[in-house]
Amino acid sequence: SAGIHGDEIVGVEVIRRLLNTRGLGALRGTLLCVPMVNVFGFLSQSRYLPDGRDLNRVFPGTNSGGSLAAQLAHLFMTEIVTRSDLGIDLHTGSNNRTNLPQLRGDFEKSNVRELAEIFGAPVVLQSNLREGSLRHAARDKEVEVLLYEAGEALRLDELCVRVGVKGILHVMQHLGMLKGSSANKPKRKPVFARSSSWLRAPEGGIFRAHKALGDSVKKGDTIGVVSDPYESKDFPVIAGFDGIIIGRTNIAVVNRADALFHIARIARAVSAEDRIGQISEEIGGDPIFDEDDIV
């Protein structure tokens, strides 16, 4: 599924390419694809539904008498989730933020972590369940959901799309839904992070980043600055722990305490950065399907 947030279009393109993969002719089992859950938001280029609600905060919804968001959530739960064994929900960053391709899930169950590694995104992030989210409501129905985050709202990124398509095909091959060989499995394990947090602006002003997505940071590093537009004064943005940058703002004008860098906590960040670069290069240059297989 994609487009729970209507302005997140990377997942829409992932599903379009997935459905046009000729290998699906030999599909075993059932593949349910919903490219635009929030059609209203997609048409208006908005994250939200016309009633202003975030669809991913109202699951499992209600059958009647509730808001448009609640009724749509209920319909999705009834027609899609309860008929499924596993879900993969596709998202991007929001509010002018961009995300490194990553897979999020609650990895208390070993099979969920195994599927996350099979997917092959550069980073796998432990993410606890949130009340009202699709993942939380699906867990109550004993259906696990892997959440793919990559790219930025209202923009397409080729690497993010390729990682998503490859990841879904990897999982389907692992489940026996598609034919595949061991050569088609990810050659390198993703970087696993048990937690993450946002590094925020120390003051308001003009923000300049010194680090990019996928870069490693060490505690005490200056990874950006916020400059006072009236004075020649810079406020350093300092990393509070070792990790990898998995998300960042694209906005140059920031207020005090605005979120700037999303950093995943990783013990050996430098070696993890190398692995992320290797995985990204592998995905970009060695697709598991031939370009001729995409219509």
C-alpha positions as CSV (number, residue, x, y, z in Angstrom):
1,S,0.0,0.0,0.0
2,A,1.1,3.6,-0.7
3,G,-0.4,7.0,-0.4
4,I,-1.8,6.8,3.1
5,H,-0.4,10.3,3.1
6,G,-1.5,11.8,-0.2
7,D,1.6,13.8,-0.9
8,E,4.0,10.8,-0.6
9,I,4.3,9.6,-4.2
10,V,7.5,7.4,-4.1
11,G,5.4,4.4,-3.0
12,V,2.8,5.1,-5.8
13,E,5.6,4.7,-8.4
14,V,7.0,1.7,-6.6
15,I,3.6,-0.1,-6.9
16,R,3.2,1.0,-10.5
17,R,6.5,-0.6,-11.5
18,L,5.9,-3.7,-9.4
19,L,2.5,-4.3,-11.1
20,N,4.3,-4.0,-14.5
21,T,7.0,-6.6,-13.7
22,R,6.5,-9.5,-16.1
23,G,7.7,-12.0,-13.5
24,L,4.3,-11.6,-11.7
25,G,2.8,-13.9,-14.4
26,A,4.2,-16.8,-12.4
27,L,2.8,-15.5,-9.1
28,R,1.9,-18.0,-6.4
29,G,-0.5,-16.7,-3.7
30,T,-2.3,-13.4,-3.7
31,L,-0.8,-9.9,-4.1
32,L,-3.1,-7.0,-3.0
33,C,-1.9,-3.6,-4.2
34,V,-3.4,-0.3,-3.2
35,P,-1.3,2.5,-4.9
36,M,-3.3,5.4,-3.5
37,V,-5.1,4.8,-0.1
38,N,-5.7,8.5,0.3
39,V,-6.9,9.5,-3.2
40,F,-8.3,12.8,-1.9
41,G,-4.8,13.8,-0.6
42,F,-3.1,12.6,-3.8
43,L,-5.3,14.8,-6.0
44,S,-4.9,17.8,-3.8
45,Q,-1.1,17.2,-3.2
46,S,-1.8,17.1,0.5
47,R,-0.7,14.8,3.3
48,Y,-4.2,15.0,4.8
49,L,-7.8,14.1,4.0
50,P,-10.3,16.9,3.2
51,D,-11.4,16.8,6.8
52,G,-7.8,17.8,7.8
53,R,-7.1,14.5,9.5
54,D,-4.0,12.3,9.2
55,L,-5.3,8.9,8.1
56,N,-2.4,7.1,9.8
57,R,-3.6,8.3,13.2
58,V,-7.2,7.0,13.1
59,F,-6.9,3.3,12.5
60,P,-8.8,1.0,12.9
61,G,-11.5,3.5,12.2
62,T,-15.2,3.1,12.4
63,N,-18.0,1.7,10.2
64,S,-20.4,4.5,10.3
65,G,-21.0,7.8,12.1
66,G,-17.4,8.7,12.2
67,S,-15.2,11.1,10.2
68,L,-14.2,10.5,6.6
69,A,-10.8,9.4,7.8
70,A,-12.3,6.9,10.3
71,Q,-14.6,5.4,7.7
72,L,-11.7,5.1,5.1
73,A,-9.5,3.5,7.7
74,H,-12.3,1.0,8.6
75,L,-12.7,0.2,4.9
76,F,-9.0,-0.4,4.4
77,M,-8.9,-2.7,7.5
78,T,-11.9,-4.7,6.3
79,E,-11.1,-5.1,2.6
80,I,-7.3,-5.3,2.7
81,V,-5.7,-5.9,6.1
82,T,-8.0,-8.7,7.3
83,R,-7.5,-10.6,4.0
84,S,-3.7,-10.4,4.3
85,D,-0.9,-12.3,6.0
86,L,1.7,-9.6,5.7
87,G,1.7,-5.9,4.8
88,I,4.3,-3.6,3.3
89,D,3.3,0.1,3.7
90,L,5.3,2.7,1.6
91,H,6.0,6.2,2.9
92,T,8.4,9.2,2.4
93,G,9.6,12.0,4.5
94,S,7.1,14.8,5.2
95,N,7.1,18.6,5.7
96,N,10.1,19.3,3.5
97,R,12.1,16.4,5.0
98,T,13.9,13.7,3.1
99,N,14.6,10.2,4.3
100,L,17.4,7.7,3.4
101,P,15.8,4.5,2.2
102,Q,15.0,2.5,5.4
103,L,12.7,-0.1,6.7
104,R,10.9,0.3,10.0
105,G,9.2,-2.2,12.2
106,D,8.7,-3.6,15.6
107,F,11.2,-6.4,15.7
108,E,10.1,-8.2,18.9
109,K,9.1,-11.1,16.5
110,S,12.2,-12.7,14.9
111,N,10.3,-13.3,11.6
112,V,9.7,-9.6,11.2
113,R,13.4,-8.8,11.5
114,E,14.2,-11.6,9.1
115,L,11.8,-10.1,6.5
116,A,13.2,-6.6,7.1
117,E,16.8,-7.9,6.3
118,I,15.5,-9.8,3.3
119,F,13.9,-6.5,2.0
120,G,17.5,-5.1,1.7
121,A,17.0,-1.4,2.5
122,P,20.3,0.3,3.6
123,V,19.0,0.8,7.2
124,V,16.6,-1.2,9.4
125,L,15.2,0.8,12.3
126,Q,13.4,-0.4,15.4
127,S,10.2,1.6,15.5
128,N,7.7,1.1,18.3
129,L,4.0,0.9,17.4
130,R,2.0,4.2,17.6
131,E,-1.7,4.3,18.7
132,G,-3.9,4.9,15.7
133,S,-1.4,3.8,13.1
134,L,-2.0,1.2,10.4
135,R,0.8,-0.9,11.9
136,H,-0.8,-0.9,15.4
137,A,-4.2,-1.7,14.1
138,A,-2.9,-4.5,11.9
139,R,-0.9,-6.0,14.8
140,D,-4.2,-6.3,16.7
141,K,-5.5,-8.4,13.8
142,E,-2.3,-10.5,13.9
143,V,-1.0,-9.1,10.6
144,E,2.5,-7.7,10.6
145,V,3.4,-4.6,8.6
146,L,6.8,-3.5,7.3
147,L,7.0,0.2,6.8
148,Y,9.3,1.5,4.0
149,E,10.5,5.1,4.3
150,A,12.4,6.8,1.5
151,G,12.7,10.2,-0.2
152,E,10.6,13.3,0.1
153,A,7.0,14.2,-0.3
154,L,5.8,15.3,-3.8
155,R,9.1,14.2,-5.4
156,L,10.4,11.1,-7.1
157,D,13.8,9.7,-6.4
158,E,15.1,6.9,-8.6
159,L,17.2,5.2,-6.0
160,C,14.3,5.2,-3.5
161,V,12.0,3.7,-6.1
162,R,14.4,1.0,-7.0
163,V,15.1,0.0,-3.4
164,G,11.3,-0.2,-2.8
165,V,10.7,-2.4,-5.9
166,K,13.6,-4.7,-5.2
167,G,12.7,-5.0,-1.5
168,I,9.1,-6.1,-2.3
169,L,10.4,-8.6,-4.9
170,H,13.0,-9.9,-2.4
171,V,10.2,-10.5,0.2
172,M,7.9,-12.2,-2.3
173,Q,10.7,-14.5,-3.4
174,H,11.5,-15.3,0.2
175,L,7.8,-16.2,0.9
176,G,7.7,-18.5,-2.2
177,M,5.4,-16.2,-4.1
178,L,7.9,-15.7,-6.9
179,K,10.7,-17.8,-8.3
180,G,14.1,-16.6,-7.4
181,S,17.7,-17.7,-6.8
182,S,20.1,-17.0,-3.9
183,A,21.8,-14.6,-6.3
184,N,18.8,-12.3,-6.2
185,K,19.0,-11.9,-2.4
186,P,20.7,-8.8,-0.9
187,K,24.4,-9.4,-1.0
188,R,25.0,-7.3,2.2
189,K,23.0,-7.1,5.4
190,P,21.4,-3.7,6.2
191,V,22.6,-1.6,9.1
192,F,20.4,-2.2,12.1
193,A,19.5,0.6,14.6
194,R,17.6,0.1,17.8
195,S,16.7,3.8,18.2
196,S,16.9,7.2,16.6
197,S,16.2,10.9,17.5
198,W,16.0,14.3,15.8
199,L,18.8,16.9,16.3
200,R,17.1,20.3,16.6
201,A,18.1,23.9,15.8
202,P,19.9,25.6,18.7
203,E,18.6,29.0,17.4
204,G,16.5,30.4,14.6
205,G,18.2,31.6,11.4
206,I,19.7,30.3,8.1
207,F,20.6,26.6,8.3
208,R,23.5,25.1,6.4
209,A,24.1,21.4,6.5
210,H,27.7,20.0,6.6
211,K,26.5,16.4,6.3
212,A,24.3,14.4,3.9
213,L,22.0,11.5,4.2
214,G,23.9,8.3,4.9
215,D,26.9,10.1,6.4
216,S,28.2,8.9,9.8
217,V,28.5,11.3,12.7
218,K,30.3,11.1,16.0
219,K,29.4,12.6,19.3
220,G,30.6,16.2,19.4
221,D,30.9,16.6,15.7
222,T,29.6,19.9,14.2
223,I,27.4,18.7,11.4
224,G,25.8,22.0,10.4
225,V,25.4,25.6,11.5
226,V,22.5,28.1,11.9
227,S,23.5,31.7,11.1
228,D,22.0,34.8,12.5
229,P,20.8,36.8,9.4
230,Y,21.4,40.1,11.2
231,E,24.9,39.4,12.6
232,S,28.0,37.5,11.7
233,K,27.2,34.9,14.3
234,D,27.0,31.1,13.7
235,F,25.4,28.6,16.1
236,P,26.9,25.1,15.6
237,V,24.6,22.0,15.3
238,I,26.5,19.4,17.3
239,A,25.8,15.7,17.3
240,G,24.9,14.3,20.7
241,F,25.8,10.7,19.9
242,D,27.4,8.4,17.3
243,G,25.2,7.4,14.4
244,I,24.1,7.6,10.8
245,I,22.0,10.4,9.3
246,I,18.7,8.8,8.0
247,G,16.7,12.0,7.6
248,R,17.1,15.7,7.3
249,T,15.3,18.9,6.6
250,N,15.4,20.6,3.2
251,I,14.4,24.0,4.6
252,A,17.1,26.7,4.9
253,V,15.1,29.1,7.2
254,V,14.6,27.5,10.6
255,N,13.2,28.4,13.9
256,R,14.7,27.5,17.3
257,A,14.0,23.8,18.0
258,D,13.1,22.9,14.5
259,A,14.1,19.3,13.5
260,L,17.2,19.3,11.4
261,F,18.8,15.9,11.3
262,H,17.3,12.5,12.1
263,I,20.1,10.3,13.4
264,A,20.0,6.5,14.0
265,R,22.1,5.3,16.9
266,I,24.7,2.9,15.6
267,A,27.7,1.6,17.6
268,R,30.2,1.6,14.7
269,A,28.9,4.5,12.5
270,V,31.9,4.7,10.2
271,S,31.7,1.1,9.1
272,A,28.0,1.4,8.8
273,E,28.4,4.3,6.4
274,D,30.6,2.2,4.2
275,R,27.9,-0.6,4.1
276,I,25.2,1.9,3.3
277,G,27.3,3.2,0.3
278,Q,27.9,-0.4,-0.9
279,I,24.2,-1.3,-0.7
280,S,23.1,1.9,-2.5
281,E,25.7,1.3,-5.3
282,E,24.5,-2.4,-5.6
283,I,20.8,-1.4,-5.8
284,G,21.5,1.4,-8.3
285,G,23.6,-0.5,-10.7
286,D,22.5,-4.2,-10.4
287,P,18.7,-4.5,-10.6
288,I,17.2,-8.0,-9.8
289,F,15.0,-7.6,-12.8
290,D,16.1,-6.6,-16.3
291,E,14.9,-3.2,-17.5
292,D,13.0,-5.1,-20.3
293,D,10.9,-6.7,-17.6
294,I,9.4,-3.4,-16.6
295,V,6.6,-2.2,-19.0
